[in-house]
Amino acid sequence: MILYGKLMKGNMLLKDSKAIGKGRDKSFHKQMEDAFLQLCKSLDIPVPIWLKKNTREISQYRKTYFDKEQFIEETVFDRFVLEIEV
């Protein structure tokens, strides 16, 4: 599994990165969690608050986004877009 992350300010891409979920013996949830944390670390952002809408969007579209309000700390970007490739 590969997770792609993009930091957006308006329509402008500020930074992007990807993380690979490893470990065939791990569950899909655990691979996703590990890759998500790795992605946040590589983008140098705090881990956002994961809402039910994020779970629903990931399961339906393999894509979701996090608004500024989902981060406890102040951010310089408007949204964090997360895409998954299985």
HELIX and SHEET records of a PDB file:
HELIX    1   1 PHE A   28  LEU A   43  1                                  16    
HELIX    2   2 LYS A   52  TYR A   61  1                                  10    
HELIX    3   3 LYS A   68  GLN A   70  5                                   3    
SHEET    1   A 4 MET A  12  ILE A  20  0                                        
SHEET    2   A 4 ILE A   2  LYS A   9 -1                                        
SHEET    3   A 4 ARG A  79  GLU A  85 -1                                        
SHEET    4   A 4 LYS A  63  ASP A  67 -1                                        
END                                                                             
